[in-house]
Each structure stands twice: as structure tokens, then as C-alpha cells.
Amino acid sequence: MSFILLPFYNLFDTLLTLYFWVLILSVVMSWLLAFGVVNTSNQLVATLSDFLFRVTEPALRPIRKILPSFGGIDLSPIVLILALNLFQNILRGVVLKLMGVPI
């Protein structure tokens, strides 16, 4: 069973880790845009910013609806990062349990 389960777990874990870093890049990009360090008139910056927005916004929008307003501070990426980390840890525990490894 583990020879079937382990590759899928590794793939899913890698995708979650990749999404974590995309989320971090999105936060950094939003800071750079907000403080005027980079400008969207540059085609590369505009394309990267649009890509990061399209990838992260569907996961962040429901969290923003639930969280109260903090006066311009967006805490939804932090909540999503914590949720991703919790999900990865739960998934790791389930896979290890199914493989018979003591936790």
C-alpha cells in the first residue's frame, strides 16, 4: 500500500509547498507595488502581478469575507498559510498512520 500512497503524498505535499511560496511571492509583490518600489507599467511586473493575483485570490477571497477589517492590514495570507501548514501536518500524520509508522 505504501508504494502506491507515498508518491501521491509526495506530489500533493510538493504542490502545497509550491502554493505556499506563490502566496509568499504574492504578499511581497503587493508590498512592492504598494510602496512604489516596482511599477505595473513594466510588462514583466504587470504579468507577474496578474499571475500571482489570479492564483492566490480564489483562496484568499473567502477568508477576507470572514475576517474583520483591520484598517488596511490584510491578514488573510497569514490565515491561509496557517491553514495550509495545518493541512500538511494532518495529511502527513494520516499517511504515516496508514503506512504503519508510529507517530
FIKOLZA-1660 file (N, C-alpha, C; in steps of 0.1 Angstrom, whole numbers, plus 5000, padded with zeros to 4 digits):
% residues 103
   i   px   py   pz ch aa at
   1 5008 4988 5000  A  M  N
   1 5000 5000 5000  A  M CA
   1 5009 5013 5000  A  M  C
   2 5020 5012 5007  A  S  N
   2 5028 5025 5008  A  S CA
   2 5034 5028 4995  A  S  C
   3 5037 5018 4987  A  F  N
   3 5044 5021 4974  A  F CA
   3 5034 5028 4965  A  F  C
   4 5021 5027 4967  A  I  N
   4 5011 5035 4959  A  I CA
   4 5008 5048 4965  A  I  C
   5 5007 5049 4978  A  L  N
   5 5003 5061 4986  A  L CA
   5 5014 5071 4986  A  L  C
   6 5026 5067 4988  A  L  N
   6 5037 5076 4990  A  L CA
   6 5040 5086 4979  A  L  C
   7 5040 5081 4966  A  P  N
   7 5042 5091 4955  A  P CA
   7 5031 5102 4954  A  P  C
   8 5019 5097 4957  A  F  N
   8 5008 5107 4956  A  F CA
   8 5009 5117 4968  A  F  C
   9 5013 5112 4979  A  Y  N
   9 5015 5121 4991  A  Y CA
   9 5026 5131 4988  A  Y  C
  10 5037 5126 4982  A  N  N
  10 5049 5135 4979  A  N CA
  10 5045 5145 4969  A  N  C
  11 5037 5142 4959  A  L  N
  11 5033 5151 4948  A  L CA
  11 5024 5162 4955  A  L  C
  12 5014 5157 4963  A  F  N
  12 5005 5167 4969  A  F CA
  12 5012 5176 4979  A  F  C
  13 5021 5171 4986  A  D  N
  13 5029 5179 4996  A  D CA
  13 5038 5189 4988  A  D  C
  14 5043 5185 4977  A  T  N
  14 5051 5194 4969  A  T CA
  14 5043 5205 4963  A  T  C
  15 5031 5202 4959  A  L  N
  15 5022 5212 4953  A  L CA
  15 5017 5222 4964  A  L  C
  16 5015 5217 4976  A  L  N
  16 5011 5226 4987  A  L CA
  16 5023 5235 4991  A  L  C
  17 5035 5230 4991  A  T  N
  17 5047 5238 4994  A  T CA
  17 5049 5248 4983  A  T  C
  18 5047 5245 4970  A  L  N
  18 5048 5254 4959  A  L CA
  18 5038 5265 4961  A  L  C
  19 5025 5262 4964  A  Y  N
  19 5015 5272 4966  A  Y CA
  19 5018 5281 4978  A  Y  C
  20 5024 5276 4988  A  F  N
  20 5029 5284 4999  A  F CA
  20 5039 5295 4994  A  F  C
  21 5048 5291 4986  A  W  N
  21 5058 5301 4981  A  W CA
  21 5052 5310 4971  A  W  C
  22 5042 5306 4963  A  V  N
  22 5035 5315 4955  A  V CA
  22 5027 5325 4963  A  V  C
  23 5022 5321 4974  A  L  N
  23 5015 5330 4983  A  L CA
  23 5024 5340 4989  A  L  C
  24 5036 5336 4993  A  I  N
  24 5046 5345 4999  A  I CA
  24 5050 5355 4988  A  I  C
  25 5053 5350 4976  A  L  N
  25 5056 5360 4965  A  L CA
  25 5045 5370 4962  A  L  C
  26 5033 5366 4963  A  S  N
  26 5021 5375 4961  A  S CA
  26 5021 5386 4972  A  S  C
  27 5024 5382 4984  A  V  N
  27 5024 5392 4995  A  V CA
  27 5036 5402 4993  A  V  C
  28 5047 5397 4989  A  V  N
  28 5059 5405 4987  A  V CA
  28 5056 5415 4975  A  V  C
  29 5050 5409 4965  A  M  N
  29 5047 5417 4953  A  M CA
  29 5037 5428 4956  A  M  C
  30 5027 5425 4965  A  S  N
  30 5017 5435 4968  A  S CA
  30 5024 5446 4977  A  S  C
  31 5034 5443 4985  A  W  N
  31 5041 5453 4993  A  W CA
  31 5049 5462 4983  A  W  C
  32 5056 5455 4974  A  L  N
  32 5065 5463 4965  A  L CA
  32 5056 5472 4956  A  L  C
  33 5044 5468 4952  A  L  N
  33 5035 5477 4945  A  L CA
  33 5030 5488 4954  A  L  C
  34 5026 5485 4966  A  A  N
  34 5020 5495 4975  A  A CA
  34 5030 5506 4979  A  A  C
  35 5043 5502 4980  A  F  N
  35 5053 5512 4984  A  F CA
  35 5060 5518 4972  A  F  C
  36 5056 5515 4960  A  G  N
  36 5061 5521 4948  A  G CA
  36 5075 5517 4944  A  G  C
  37 5079 5506 4949  A  V  N
  37 5093 5500 4946  A  V CA
  37 5093 5495 4931  A  V  C
  38 5082 5489 4927  A  V  N
  38 5080 5484 4913  A  V CA
  38 5068 5491 4908  A  V  C
  39 5067 5491 4895  A  N  N
  39 5056 5498 4888  A  N CA
  39 5050 5488 4878  A  N  C
  40 5036 5488 4877  A  T  N
  40 5030 5479 4868  A  T CA
  40 5031 5484 4853  A  T  C
  41 5037 5495 4851  A  S  N
  41 5039 5499 4837  A  S CA
  41 5049 5490 4830  A  S  C
  42 5058 5484 4838  A  N  N
  42 5067 5474 4833  A  N CA
  42 5059 5461 4830  A  N  C
  43 5061 5456 4818  A  Q  N
  43 5053 5445 4813  A  Q CA
  43 5056 5432 4822  A  Q  C
  44 5068 5430 4825  A  L  N
  44 5071 5418 4834  A  L CA
  44 5065 5419 4847  A  L  C
  45 5065 5430 4853  A  V  N
  45 5059 5432 4867  A  V CA
  45 5044 5431 4866  A  V  C
  46 5038 5437 4855  A  A  N
  46 5024 5436 4854  A  A CA
  46 5019 5421 4852  A  A  C
  47 5027 5414 4844  A  T  N
  47 5023 5400 4841  A  T CA
  47 5025 5391 4853  A  T  C
  48 5036 5393 4861  A  L  N
  48 5038 5386 4873  A  L CA
  48 5028 5389 4883  A  L  C
  49 5025 5402 4885  A  S  N
  49 5015 5406 4895  A  S CA
  49 5001 5400 4891  A  S  C
  50 4997 5400 4879  A  D  N
  50 4985 5395 4874  A  D CA
  50 4984 5380 4877  A  D  C
  51 4995 5373 4874  A  F  N
  51 4995 5358 4876  A  F CA
  51 4994 5355 4891  A  F  C
  52 5001 5362 4899  A  L  N
  52 5001 5359 4914  A  L CA
  52 4987 5362 4919  A  L  C
  53 4980 5373 4914  A  F  N
  53 4967 5376 4919  A  F CA
  53 4957 5366 4915  A  F  C
  54 4958 5361 4902  A  R  N
  54 4948 5351 4897  A  R CA
  54 4950 5337 4904  A  R  C
  55 4962 5334 4909  A  V  N
  55 4965 5321 4915  A  V CA
  55 4961 5322 4930  A  V  C
  56 4963 5333 4937  A  T  N
  56 4961 5333 4951  A  T CA
  56 4947 5339 4955  A  T  C
  57 4941 5347 4947  A  E  N
  57 4928 5354 4950  A  E CA
  57 4917 5344 4953  A  E  C
  58 4915 5334 4945  A  P  N
  58 4904 5324 4948  A  P CA
  58 4905 5318 4962  A  P  C
  59 4916 5316 4967  A  A  N
  59 4918 5311 4981  A  A CA
  59 4917 5321 4992  A  A  C
  60 4921 5333 4988  A  L  N
  60 4921 5344 4998  A  L CA
  60 4908 5351 5000  A  L  C
  61 4900 5352 4989  A  R  N
  61 4887 5359 4989  A  R CA
  61 4877 5354 5000  A  R  C
  62 4875 5341 5002  A  P  N
  62 4866 5337 5012  A  P CA
  62 4871 5340 5026  A  P  C
  63 4884 5340 5028  A  I  N
  63 4890 5343 5041  A  I CA
  63 4888 5358 5044  A  I  C
  64 4889 5366 5034  A  R  N
  64 4887 5381 5036  A  R CA
  64 4873 5384 5039  A  R  C
  65 4863 5376 5034  A  K  N
  65 4849 5378 5038  A  K CA
  65 4847 5375 5052  A  K  C
  66 4854 5366 5058  A  I  N
  66 4852 5361 5072  A  I CA
  66 4859 5370 5082  A  I  C
  67 4871 5374 5078  A  L  N
  67 4879 5382 5088  A  L CA
  67 4874 5396 5089  A  L  C
  68 4875 5402 5101  A  P  N
  68 4871 5416 5102  A  P CA
  68 4881 5425 5096  A  P  C
  69 4877 5437 5093  A  S  N
  69 4887 5447 5088  A  S CA
  69 4896 5452 5098  A  S  C
  70 4909 5452 5095  A  F  N
  70 4920 5457 5104  A  F CA
  70 4926 5470 5099  A  F  C
  71 4918 5478 5092  A  G  N
  71 4923 5491 5088  A  G CA
  71 4935 5491 5078  A  G  C
  72 4933 5484 5067  A  G  N
  72 4943 5483 5057  A  G CA
  72 4953 5472 5058  A  G  C
  73 4953 5465 5069  A  I  N
  73 4962 5453 5070  A  I CA
  73 4954 5441 5066  A  I  C
  74 4960 5434 5057  A  D  N
  74 4953 5421 5052  A  D CA
  74 4960 5409 5059  A  D  C
  75 4952 5403 5067  A  L  N
  75 4957 5391 5074  A  L CA
  75 4953 5378 5068  A  L  C
  76 4946 5379 5057  A  S  N
  76 4942 5366 5050  A  S CA
  76 4953 5357 5046  A  S  C
  77 4964 5363 5041  A  P  N
  77 4975 5354 5037  A  P CA
  77 4981 5346 5049  A  P  C
  78 4981 5352 5061  A  I  N
  78 4986 5346 5072  A  I CA
  78 4977 5334 5076  A  I  C
  79 4964 5337 5076  A  V  N
  79 4954 5326 5079  A  V CA
  79 4955 5315 5069  A  V  C
  80 4957 5318 5056  A  L  N
  80 4958 5307 5046  A  L CA
  80 4971 5299 5048  A  L  C
  81 4982 5306 5051  A  I  N
  81 4995 5299 5054  A  I CA
  81 4993 5290 5066  A  I  C
  82 4987 5294 5076  A  L  N
  82 4985 5286 5088  A  L CA
  82 4976 5274 5084  A  L  C
  83 4966 5276 5076  A  A  N
  83 4957 5266 5072  A  A CA
  83 4964 5255 5064  A  A  C
  84 4972 5260 5054  A  L  N
  84 4980 5251 5046  A  L CA
  84 4990 5243 5054  A  L  C
  85 4996 5249 5064  A  N  N
  85 5005 5242 5073  A  N CA
  85 4998 5231 5081  A  N  C
  86 4986 5235 5086  A  L  N
  86 4978 5225 5094  A  L CA
  86 4974 5214 5085  A  L  C
  87 4970 5217 5073  A  F  N
  87 4965 5206 5064  A  F CA
  87 4977 5197 5060  A  F  C
  88 4989 5202 5058  A  Q  N
  88 5000 5194 5055  A  Q CA
  88 5004 5185 5067  A  Q  C
  89 5003 5190 5079  A  N  N
  89 5006 5182 5091  A  N CA
  89 4996 5171 5093  A  N  C
  90 4983 5174 5091  A  I  N
  90 4973 5164 5092  A  I CA
  90 4975 5153 5082  A  I  C
  91 4977 5157 5069  A  L  N
  91 4979 5148 5058  A  L CA
  91 4991 5139 5061  A  L  C
  92 5002 5145 5066  A  R  N
  92 5014 5137 5069  A  R CA
  92 5011 5127 5080  A  R  C
  93 5004 5131 5090  A  G  N
  93 5000 5121 5101  A  G CA
  93 4992 5110 5096  A  G  C
  94 4982 5113 5087  A  V  N
  94 4973 5102 5081  A  V CA
  94 4982 5093 5073  A  V  C
  95 4990 5098 5064  A  V  N
  95 4999 5089 5056  A  V CA
  95 5008 5081 5064  A  V  C
  96 5014 5087 5074  A  L  N
  96 5023 5079 5083  A  L CA
  96 5015 5068 5090  A  L  C
  97 5003 5071 5095  A  K  N
  97 4994 5061 5102  A  K CA
  97 4991 5050 5092  A  K  C
  98 4987 5053 5080  A  L  N
  98 4984 5043 5070  A  L CA
  98 4996 5034 5066  A  L  C
  99 5008 5040 5067  A  M  N
  99 5019 5032 5064  A  M CA
  99 5024 5024 5076  A  M  C
 100 5018 5026 5088  A  G  N
 100 5021 5018 5099  A  G CA
 100 5033 5024 5107  A  G  C
 101 5037 5036 5104  A  V  N
 101 5048 5042 5112  A  V CA
 101 5043 5048 5124  A  V  C
 102 5049 5045 5136  A  P  N
 102 5044 5052 5148  A  P CA
 102 5046 5067 5148  A  P  C
 103 5036 5074 5153  A  I  N
 103 5037 5089 5153  A  I CA
 103 5041 5094 5166  A  I  C
% end
